[in-house]
Structures are given as structure tokens and as C-alpha cells.
Amino acid sequence: MGEFKEAMMMCSEDYDEMIDMALALKDKDWFEELVKKQKWLRELEIQARRELGVLD
């Protein structure tokens, strides 16, 4: 539930700046974690749009 609650507070674009920071810090583990979470969140956003009938 913690991940879902966190996802509800952020959109996938919010991860872009943190990903840039991870790259600047050369923190591979953090970068990979952020990219994974961003991808998961994008999939949720797409699914929600489909269910709501909202087209991009």
C-alpha cells in the first residue's frame, strides 16, 4: 500500500528531475529504482485514462 499511496502523490513526470539528480550523482541503484517506479506509474496512468475514457 505504501508504494500505491506514494504513486498517488506523484505523477510520472515528477520523477524526471530525480532521475537527473541520480545521473548527476552517478548513483546507478537510485537511477534504476526511479526508472522502474516511473515506468510502473506511467502504466498506471495509461490504465486509469483508458478506464476513464480519457484520450491523450
Secondary structure, 3 states (H helix, E strand, C coil): CHHHHHHHHCCHHHHHHHHHHHHHCCCHHHHHHHHHHHHHHHHHHHHHHHHHCCCC
